[in-house]
Amino acid sequence: MLIKTDGPPGLPRNPFLGCIVPRPIGWVSSLSADGVFNLAPYSFFNGVANAPPMVMFASNGRQPHGPKDSVTNIEATGEFVCNLVSEELGERMNATSASVSSDTDEFDLAGLETEPSELVKPPRVKASPLHLECTFHSTMELPCNDPESRNTICVGRVIGIHIRDQVLKDGIIDIEKHPAPRPPGLSRLHGHREGVSHDPAEIGMDFHPARRPRTVCMAIALACLALTPTVALVAAGKDYDGIALLSIPPIRGVTYDVDLVAPLPALEKIAEALDVIYRESPFSAGKIEALKRNGKIELIYDPNHPDPKTSMASVQIAKFVSQYKEMGRKEGKNYLAVVGRHGIKWPLRELAAVLVHELVGHGIQHMKDRFKSLRNVDLECEAWLYEEKAYQDFRFDKSSREMIRFRQELEGVGFTPGYCTDFKRHMRNNTPGLMRFWDSLNPDVPKLLVVFEGYLRDLREMGMTGAVPVAVD
């Protein structure tokens, strides 16, 4: 088909942005003439020459207060730094894409530590694995459909390169050791969401590896799990692109409160829920990929959860277990989520959102060793935020009774506190200007998660911590 670019494309997304992929992200730090630090991500970024080394980035559009600050600063001061973005920096990079006034320091906004450059004045992002210190060469103005905006190509000469030691092997950048999925940084793929520019999770810079067709391997296995002590047999198993799906048989002689789903249909439904996550929520899928790189993920269908002998009146959908024992394996960074006999009967998309809560929310906490240091209410607040993002991505009706109840449990209602009541109070008292991230039918979860990191730092300084059990619901 032919798509003319001077009119509507006739497709859900702009096809041009999907034709030239992947594109690395240039996280450009600059310094204004008044000495204010600026940091902004650009997906139209690349090297354009080698001798001498030259880079370019394209600044498209405008901020509410006028032209974008990066090009303005660079033209005024003649220097900038390109910081490459590893995946763990994705949320903070997203925070620096916010439309804020030119006197705002995006390093402070995103909670990023600076590191002095050695050859230029603008600072570097300390956590970035690669930095290119640059001097300004030239700008080129391109046609722009908006007469009040600029489409500007900014070209710089690279005069210094900083490379983290772990990225090098025998003097060569080793992509296998680099933390990013497509070293040296996140890659821009196709798609936009919610109108927030340069956001790898929010607008479809799908930084998780391209999905491969799901492979299913049937198996009979034995494992010794510290879930239901009387059960040791794993009845069936599947593999979902490196995620182990396992089923535990029911306990003999026990009467259950619901008709149990058979092992194979249960595992197929969990696989279908993962399909929903990977297809519709790149943000959540990217977090799952990060967990896979850091350990082993297992999703277990356990019809004995909750314990049918003691909890017949309790309806529990799923839980995350941070520590468990298998035959022949020591405890470690294993990410185990359990779907119970009630949860497996939930509608598919609701089950997918619960898996995001348990596997992504609590899994990321386990990866960051937070279970021994955070209060349960704060652990749940963070996990509920991830679940909220999933509901947004799955396009749930936010006016429905279920979603209203979910939001009330998240934020609280009247004199009844919610899981994130303390977090919101902390924001209102310390960063009132960022409360706009909450004030929407769809809260800006990626930005709230960045602010949440600062909230946790303050809690630690105040000594407000607490250990939690090895299983969280």
C-alpha positions as CSV (number, residue, x, y, z in Angstrom):
1,M,0.0,0.0,0.0
2,L,1.1,3.6,-0.6
3,I,0.8,6.1,2.2
4,K,1.2,9.7,1.4
5,T,2.8,11.7,4.1
6,D,0.9,15.0,3.4
7,G,-2.3,13.6,4.9
8,P,-3.7,11.2,7.5
9,P,-1.9,7.9,7.3
10,G,-5.0,5.8,7.6
11,L,-3.3,3.6,10.2
12,P,-3.5,3.5,14.0
13,R,0.1,4.8,14.3
14,N,2.4,6.9,12.2
15,P,4.2,4.3,10.0
16,F,7.2,6.5,9.4
17,L,8.3,6.1,13.0
18,G,8.2,2.3,12.6
19,C,10.2,2.2,9.4
20,I,13.5,3.4,10.8
21,V,14.1,1.2,13.9
22,P,15.7,0.7,16.2
23,R,16.9,4.2,17.1
24,P,19.1,4.7,20.2
25,I,18.1,7.3,22.7
26,G,20.3,10.3,23.1
27,W,19.9,11.7,26.6
28,V,21.3,15.2,26.1
29,S,22.6,17.2,29.1
30,S,23.3,20.9,28.6
31,L,23.8,24.1,30.6
32,S,21.8,27.3,30.1
33,A,23.5,30.7,29.8
34,D,22.2,31.3,33.4
35,G,23.9,28.1,34.6
36,V,20.7,25.9,34.9
37,F,21.2,22.2,34.2
38,N,19.0,20.7,31.5
39,L,18.5,17.0,30.6
40,A,16.2,15.7,27.8
41,P,15.9,12.5,25.8
42,Y,15.9,12.4,22.0
43,S,14.9,9.4,19.9
44,F,16.2,11.0,16.6
45,F,19.8,10.6,17.6
46,N,22.9,8.9,16.1
47,G,26.5,9.1,15.1
48,V,27.0,10.7,11.6
49,A,30.8,10.6,11.1
50,N,33.9,8.9,12.5
51,A,36.9,11.0,11.6
52,P,36.4,13.2,13.5
53,P,33.6,11.6,15.5
54,M,30.3,13.5,15.1
55,V,26.9,13.0,16.5
56,M,23.5,14.6,15.8
57,F,20.1,14.8,17.4
58,A,16.9,16.3,16.1
59,S,14.7,18.5,18.2
60,N,11.1,18.5,17.0
61,G,8.3,20.6,18.3
62,R,8.2,23.0,21.2
63,Q,7.6,23.4,24.9
64,P,4.6,25.4,26.3
65,H,7.1,28.2,27.1
66,G,8.7,28.2,23.7
67,P,11.4,26.3,21.8
68,K,12.9,23.2,23.5
69,D,15.7,24.1,25.9
70,S,18.4,21.7,24.7
71,V,19.1,23.4,21.3
72,T,18.7,26.9,22.9
73,N,21.3,26.1,25.5
74,I,23.7,24.4,23.1
75,E,23.6,27.3,20.7
76,A,24.3,29.7,23.6
77,T,27.1,27.8,25.3
78,G,28.6,25.6,22.6
79,E,28.7,22.4,24.7
80,F,26.7,19.3,25.6
81,V,26.9,15.7,26.6
82,C,25.1,12.6,25.1
83,N,24.4,10.1,27.9
84,L,23.4,6.6,26.7
85,V,20.4,5.1,28.4
86,S,20.5,1.7,30.0
87,E,17.2,-0.1,30.7
88,E,17.2,0.5,34.4
89,L,17.3,4.2,33.8
90,G,14.2,4.1,31.6
91,E,11.7,5.5,34.2
92,R,14.0,8.3,35.1
93,M,14.6,9.1,31.5
94,N,10.9,9.3,31.0
95,A,10.6,11.8,33.9
96,T,13.1,14.1,32.2
97,S,10.8,14.3,29.1
98,A,8.2,16.3,31.1
99,S,7.2,19.7,29.8
100,V,8.6,22.0,32.5
101,S,9.9,25.6,32.6
102,S,13.4,26.4,31.4
103,D,14.6,27.1,35.0
104,T,13.8,23.5,36.1
105,D,16.7,21.2,36.7
106,E,15.7,17.8,35.2
107,F,18.4,16.1,37.2
108,D,16.7,17.1,40.4
109,L,13.2,16.3,38.9
110,A,14.2,12.8,38.1
111,G,16.4,12.2,41.2
112,L,19.5,11.7,39.2
113,E,23.0,12.2,40.4
114,T,25.3,14.3,38.3
115,E,29.0,13.7,37.5
116,P,31.3,16.5,36.3
117,S,32.5,16.3,32.8
118,E,36.2,16.6,32.1
119,L,36.3,18.5,28.9
120,V,33.0,20.4,28.8
121,K,30.9,22.3,31.4
122,P,27.5,20.4,31.2
123,P,27.4,17.5,33.7
124,R,27.0,13.8,32.9
125,V,24.4,11.4,34.2
126,K,26.5,9.4,36.7
127,A,24.4,6.2,36.3
128,S,24.8,6.1,32.6
129,P,27.2,3.5,31.2
130,L,28.4,5.6,28.3
131,H,28.9,9.4,27.8
132,L,30.0,11.4,24.8
133,E,31.3,14.9,25.7
134,C,30.6,17.2,22.7
135,T,31.3,20.7,21.4
136,F,28.7,22.4,19.2
137,H,29.3,22.3,15.5
138,S,26.1,23.6,13.8
139,T,22.3,23.5,13.6
140,M,20.2,23.0,10.5
141,E,16.6,24.2,10.4
142,L,14.2,21.8,8.6
143,P,10.7,22.4,7.4
144,C,8.1,22.3,10.2
145,N,4.3,21.9,9.8
146,D,3.8,24.0,12.9
147,P,4.9,27.6,12.2
148,E,5.4,28.2,15.9
149,S,7.8,25.2,16.4
150,R,11.2,24.2,15.2
151,N,12.5,21.1,13.5
152,T,16.2,21.4,14.2
153,I,19.1,19.1,13.6
154,C,21.9,19.8,16.1
155,V,25.4,18.4,15.2
156,G,28.2,18.2,17.7
157,R,31.8,17.0,17.6
158,V,32.7,14.3,20.2
159,I,35.8,15.3,22.0
160,G,35.7,12.8,24.9
161,I,34.2,9.3,25.5
162,H,33.5,7.8,28.9
163,I,32.9,4.0,29.1
164,R,32.1,2.0,32.2
165,D,34.7,-0.7,32.7
166,Q,32.1,-3.5,32.9
167,V,31.1,-2.7,29.3
168,L,34.6,-3.4,27.9
169,K,36.1,-6.8,27.1
170,D,39.6,-6.9,25.6
171,G,39.3,-3.2,24.7
172,I,36.0,-3.7,22.8
173,I,32.5,-2.9,23.9
174,D,31.0,-6.2,24.8
175,I,27.2,-6.1,24.2
176,E,26.7,-9.3,26.2
177,K,27.9,-7.6,29.4
178,H,26.1,-4.4,28.8
179,P,22.9,-4.0,30.9
180,A,20.8,-2.6,28.1
181,P,18.8,-5.0,25.8
182,R,20.3,-3.3,22.7
183,P,23.6,-1.9,23.8
184,P,24.7,0.8,24.2
185,G,21.3,2.0,25.0
186,L,17.6,1.7,24.8
187,S,16.3,1.5,21.2
188,R,13.3,3.3,19.8
189,L,10.8,1.0,18.2
190,H,7.3,1.7,16.8
191,G,4.4,3.2,18.5
192,H,3.1,6.1,20.7
193,R,1.0,6.2,23.8
194,E,-0.7,9.0,25.8
195,G,1.2,11.8,24.2
196,V,4.3,11.8,26.5
197,S,7.3,12.2,24.2
198,H,10.4,10.1,24.5
199,D,9.0,7.7,27.0
200,P,10.2,4.1,26.5
201,A,7.4,2.7,28.4
202,E,4.5,5.2,28.1
203,I,4.7,5.9,24.3
204,G,5.9,2.6,22.9
205,M,9.7,2.7,22.8
206,D,9.3,-1.0,23.3
207,F,12.6,-1.6,25.0
208,H,11.9,-5.2,25.8
209,P,13.3,-7.6,23.2
210,A,11.1,-8.4,20.2
211,R,8.6,-11.0,21.1
212,R,9.3,-14.5,19.8
213,P,6.5,-17.0,19.2
214,R,5.6,-18.7,22.4
215,T,7.1,-22.2,22.7
216,V,5.2,-24.8,24.7
217,C,7.1,-27.8,26.2
218,M,5.0,-30.4,28.1
219,A,6.9,-31.9,31.0
220,I,6.4,-33.9,34.1
221,A,8.7,-32.7,36.9
222,L,9.3,-33.1,40.6
223,A,10.0,-30.1,42.7
224,C,10.1,-29.4,46.4
225,L,8.3,-26.1,46.9
226,A,7.9,-24.2,50.2
227,L,4.3,-23.3,49.3
228,T,2.1,-26.0,50.5
229,P,4.3,-28.3,52.6
230,T,2.2,-31.4,52.0
231,V,2.5,-31.1,48.2
232,A,5.7,-32.0,46.3
233,L,4.5,-33.1,42.9
234,V,4.4,-30.6,39.9
235,A,1.8,-32.1,37.7
236,A,2.6,-30.3,34.4
237,G,4.7,-27.6,33.0
238,K,5.0,-25.2,30.0
239,D,7.7,-22.8,28.9
240,Y,6.7,-19.3,27.9
241,D,9.7,-17.7,26.3
242,G,11.9,-18.4,29.3
243,I,9.2,-18.2,31.9
244,A,8.4,-21.5,33.6
245,L,4.7,-22.3,34.0
246,L,4.1,-25.0,36.5
247,S,1.0,-26.6,38.0
248,I,0.7,-28.3,41.4
249,P,-2.0,-31.1,41.8
250,P,-4.8,-30.8,44.4
251,I,-4.5,-32.5,47.7
252,R,-6.2,-35.9,47.8
253,G,-9.2,-36.3,50.0
254,V,-9.9,-32.6,50.4
255,T,-13.2,-31.0,49.4
256,Y,-12.7,-27.6,47.7
257,D,-15.1,-24.6,47.7
258,V,-15.0,-24.3,43.9
259,D,-14.7,-26.7,40.9
260,L,-11.0,-26.8,40.2
261,V,-9.5,-26.0,36.8
262,A,-7.4,-28.8,35.3
263,P,-3.6,-28.2,35.1
264,L,-3.2,-27.8,31.4
265,P,-6.1,-25.4,30.8
266,A,-4.9,-23.4,33.8
267,L,-1.4,-23.1,32.4
268,E,-2.8,-22.1,29.0
269,K,-4.8,-19.3,30.6
270,I,-1.7,-18.0,32.4
271,A,0.1,-18.1,29.1
272,E,-2.7,-16.1,27.5
273,A,-2.6,-13.6,30.3
274,L,1.1,-13.1,29.6
275,D,0.2,-12.6,25.9
276,V,-2.1,-9.8,27.0
277,I,0.7,-8.2,29.0
278,Y,3.3,-8.4,26.2
279,R,0.9,-7.3,23.5
280,E,-0.7,-4.3,25.3
281,S,1.6,-3.2,28.1
282,P,5.2,-2.6,26.9
283,F,5.9,-0.9,30.2
284,S,5.0,-4.1,32.2
285,A,6.6,-6.4,29.6
286,G,9.9,-4.5,29.9
287,K,9.9,-5.0,33.6
288,I,9.4,-8.8,33.2
289,E,12.3,-8.9,30.7
290,A,14.4,-7.2,33.4
291,L,13.5,-9.9,35.9
292,K,14.4,-12.6,33.4
293,R,17.8,-11.1,33.0
294,N,18.3,-11.1,36.7
295,G,17.1,-14.6,37.6
296,K,14.5,-17.2,37.0
297,I,10.7,-16.6,36.7
298,E,8.2,-19.2,37.6
299,L,4.4,-18.8,37.5
300,I,2.6,-21.6,39.4
301,Y,-1.0,-22.6,39.3
302,D,-1.7,-23.9,42.8
303,P,-5.3,-25.1,43.4
304,N,-4.4,-25.4,47.1
305,H,-4.0,-21.6,47.5
306,P,-5.4,-20.5,49.8
307,D,-5.1,-23.5,52.1
308,P,-8.3,-25.4,51.5
309,K,-8.1,-26.9,55.0
310,T,-8.1,-23.6,56.8
311,S,-9.1,-20.8,54.4
312,M,-12.2,-22.1,52.7
313,A,-14.0,-18.7,53.2
314,S,-11.1,-16.7,51.9
315,V,-10.9,-15.7,48.2
316,Q,-7.2,-14.9,47.3
317,I,-6.3,-14.4,43.7
318,A,-2.5,-14.7,43.7
319,K,0.6,-14.1,45.7
320,F,4.3,-13.5,45.2
321,V,6.8,-15.7,47.1
322,S,10.2,-14.1,47.4
323,Q,12.0,-17.1,48.8
324,Y,11.4,-20.8,48.2
325,K,13.4,-24.0,48.0
326,E,13.7,-26.5,45.2
327,M,15.4,-29.8,45.2
328,G,19.1,-29.2,44.6
329,R,18.9,-25.4,44.4
330,K,19.9,-22.8,46.9
331,E,17.8,-19.8,47.7
332,G,18.4,-16.9,45.4
333,K,16.9,-14.3,43.0
334,N,14.0,-16.4,41.8
335,Y,10.8,-14.7,41.0
336,L,7.8,-16.9,41.8
337,A,4.2,-15.9,41.6
338,V,1.3,-18.2,42.5
339,V,-2.2,-18.1,41.0
340,G,-4.7,-19.8,43.2
341,R,-7.9,-21.7,42.4
342,H,-10.0,-18.6,42.6
343,G,-7.6,-16.4,40.6
344,I,-7.5,-18.8,37.6
345,K,-11.2,-18.3,37.2
346,W,-10.9,-14.6,36.9
347,P,-11.5,-12.9,33.5
348,L,-8.4,-13.0,31.4
349,R,-7.5,-9.3,31.4
350,E,-8.2,-9.0,35.1
351,L,-5.9,-11.9,35.7
352,A,-3.2,-10.2,33.6
353,A,-3.4,-7.1,35.7
354,V,-3.1,-9.1,38.9
355,L,0.0,-10.9,37.4
356,V,1.5,-7.4,36.8
357,H,0.8,-6.5,40.5
358,E,2.4,-9.7,41.8
359,L,5.2,-10.5,39.3
360,V,6.2,-7.0,38.2
361,G,5.4,-5.0,41.3
362,H,6.7,-7.4,43.9
363,G,9.2,-8.9,41.6
364,I,11.0,-5.6,41.0
365,Q,11.0,-5.1,44.8
366,H,12.6,-8.5,45.3
367,M,15.2,-7.6,42.6
368,K,16.0,-4.4,44.5
369,D,16.1,-6.3,47.9
370,R,13.3,-4.2,49.4
371,F,11.3,-6.8,51.3
372,K,13.5,-6.6,54.4
373,S,13.5,-2.8,54.5
374,L,10.1,-1.5,53.6
375,R,6.8,-1.4,55.4
376,N,4.1,-3.6,53.9
377,V,1.9,-0.6,53.1
378,D,4.7,0.9,50.9
379,L,5.4,-2.4,49.2
380,E,1.7,-2.6,48.3
381,C,1.5,1.0,47.2
382,E,4.3,0.4,44.6
383,A,2.8,-2.8,43.4
384,W,-0.7,-1.2,43.1
385,L,0.8,1.5,41.0
386,Y,2.2,-1.1,38.6
387,E,-1.3,-2.6,38.5
388,E,-2.9,0.8,37.8
389,K,-0.6,1.2,34.8
390,A,-1.7,-2.2,33.5
391,Y,-5.3,-1.2,33.8
392,Q,-4.5,1.9,31.8
393,D,-2.7,-0.1,29.1
394,F,-5.5,-2.6,28.9
395,R,-7.9,0.2,28.5
396,F,-10.2,-0.6,31.3
397,D,-13.3,1.6,31.8
398,K,-12.2,3.8,34.7
399,S,-15.8,4.8,35.4
400,S,-16.8,1.3,36.2
401,R,-17.6,0.3,39.8
402,E,-14.6,-2.0,40.0
403,M,-12.1,0.6,38.8
404,I,-13.6,3.2,41.2
405,R,-13.2,0.8,44.1
406,F,-9.6,0.0,42.9
407,R,-8.7,3.7,42.9
408,Q,-10.2,4.2,46.4
409,E,-8.1,1.3,47.7
410,L,-5.1,2.8,46.0
411,E,-5.4,6.4,47.3
412,G,-8.0,6.1,50.1
413,V,-11.4,7.7,50.4
414,G,-12.7,9.9,53.2
415,F,-11.1,8.9,56.5
416,T,-10.2,5.4,55.2
417,P,-6.6,5.4,54.1
418,G,-5.4,3.6,50.9
419,Y,-2.1,1.9,50.2
420,C,-0.6,5.1,48.8
421,T,-2.1,7.6,51.3
422,D,1.3,8.1,53.0
423,F,3.0,8.5,49.6
424,K,0.5,11.1,48.5
425,R,0.8,13.0,51.8
426,H,4.6,13.0,51.4
427,M,4.3,14.4,47.9
428,R,1.8,17.0,48.9
429,N,4.1,18.2,51.7
430,N,7.4,17.9,49.8
431,T,6.8,18.1,46.1
432,P,3.4,19.8,45.7
433,G,4.2,20.8,42.1
434,L,4.3,17.1,41.1
435,M,0.8,16.3,42.5
436,R,-0.4,16.8,38.9
437,F,0.9,13.3,38.2
438,W,-2.0,12.0,40.4
439,D,-4.7,14.4,39.3
440,S,-6.0,12.5,36.3
441,L,-8.3,9.7,35.5
442,N,-5.1,7.9,34.5
443,P,-2.3,8.9,36.9
444,D,1.2,9.2,35.3
445,V,2.5,6.0,36.9
446,P,6.1,6.0,35.4
447,K,6.7,9.5,36.8
448,L,5.1,8.6,40.1
449,L,7.4,5.6,40.4
450,V,10.4,8.0,40.0
451,V,9.0,10.3,42.8
452,F,8.4,7.1,44.8
453,E,12.1,6.4,44.9
454,G,12.7,9.8,46.7
455,Y,9.9,9.0,49.1
456,L,11.6,5.7,50.0
457,R,14.9,7.5,50.6
458,D,13.2,9.8,53.0
459,L,11.5,6.9,54.8
460,R,14.9,5.3,55.3
461,E,16.4,8.5,56.6
462,M,13.5,8.7,59.1
463,G,14.0,5.0,60.1
464,M,10.5,4.1,58.9
465,T,11.2,0.6,57.7
466,G,9.9,-2.9,58.4
467,A,10.4,-6.5,57.4
468,V,7.7,-8.5,55.7
469,P,6.9,-12.2,55.3
470,V,8.3,-14.1,52.4
471,A,4.9,-14.2,50.7
472,V,2.9,-11.1,49.8
473,D,-0.6,-11.0,48.4
